[in-house]
Amino acid sequence: MLLSICEVPSGASDPAGKTASVFGYKLNDEILKYGVIKTDECGGYVELNCGAGIYPTGVIYGDIIDFDNNKSPYLVVFRTDSERGCASVDIYGYNAQKKEAELINIISKGYNLPEGVTGEIAIGYNDERRYIVYNEYTDGEKTKSDFYTIMDGTAFQYVSAPEHVSESGVLSYSNSSLHPEVDVSDYNRVLDDFFCDLKNASADSVSYADISDNVIEEEEEKIENVLRKAAKLTRFDIGEYSDIYDYNTALRTPNSDDIFYSITNLYDLGDQIYYVRFATNKSFYNYAVLRRTNSIDEDYQLLASRTDSIPLSDIELEGMKNAYTHNKLVYKKARGNILKNSSDSFDLKIFSFGKMFDMPKLINSDIRRPAALIGGGICLVMFVLLWVYMASEEE
């Protein structure tokens, strides 16, 4: 079992979805840079040779840890570094002003241990806070323990060990082998699951109503035709082009063989701009942003798309819509709406406050705090529907 003890408070200025999205991209950066540690079976070992300077490299495990125990999330990446011959723990905080992940601290422990000595990196926890723990064992007896934590964005090492700390091991090693204490078999499925949970947290944070089940069939077919082309473009954004010729040339230059399968979610951002999540033969996580227009035969202009991606959060969607609305290459919007039931055409946003990260758990779920309450957006929807009904009765 894996860990996460992060909860975003109701009314927080830092939405859980944006934090998950930012942390997802940072984790992706580390995976691309270092690769992934995996074993053939659960509990397997990875060989290393300190004498010859041969060390593995790759991400072993990632997690969201609330060190302060105050609902402030940190991304923690456990990895092994071949260049420096050590195990490292990279800790990132979320900068709400810059809306990006920033490195808080790196904890590194070398593999070059004496014979008979084993090092271990673990996650510690008590009622007060969370810790990164480094232990050393000599012939099976614990001889050393170092405790690290984050307080208000600043890293600290304890002089004296905190009391009543329970631990869950992440990795251990000697001078001849590395032993992941989490299951990294099946191409490190545990890391893949954590990554998917970050993607889901970002996707689920979108507060716009999903209209995918209420779209006119003809409009849905037009959208699907555009998505078939978008699936062939690994990464595309109209904002990267200065003239319509370069934009159209890029549209006609596919760089992947992904095949569009189906629309999974469709959101109306307003002004005939739509955010679409769709599945392909290779990934469930793909998106496109479209403009409904009468200026082209397809009736939908592709503004952005990305395959095998981290879904966009509300903040990103609002920023993109604002940018595209003022982009000179974006065609004028069409009139009307694409919904089967025109009474649903007013702009609705269903807000959910206090969303928490739903991650795999390393620490027992009994020690987690209760989930934050979900907001009452449904009441707002019912009120609007009642208002529409009363107005129609008066007519």
Buried (B, 14 or more C-beta within 10 A) or exposed (E): EBBBBBBBBBEBEBBBBBBBBBBBBBBBEBBEEBBBBBBEEEEBBBEBEBEEEEBBBBBBBBBBBBBBBEBBBBBBBBBBBBEEBBBBBBBBBBEEEEBEBEEBBBBEBBBEBEEEBBBBBBBBBBEEBBBBBBBBBBEEEEEEBBBBBBEEBEBEEBEEEBEEBEBBBBBBBBBBBBBBBBBBBEEBEBBEEBBBBBBBBBBBBBBBBBBBEBBBEEBBEBBBBBBEBBBBBBEBBBBEBEEEEEBEEBBEEBEBEBEBBEBBBBBBBEBBBBBBBBBBEBBBBBBBBBBBBEEEEBBBBBBBBBBBBBBBBBBBBBEBBEBBBEBEBBBEBBEEBBBEEEEBBEEBBBEBBBBBBBBBBBBEEEEBEEEBEBBEBEEBBEEEBEEEEEEEEEE
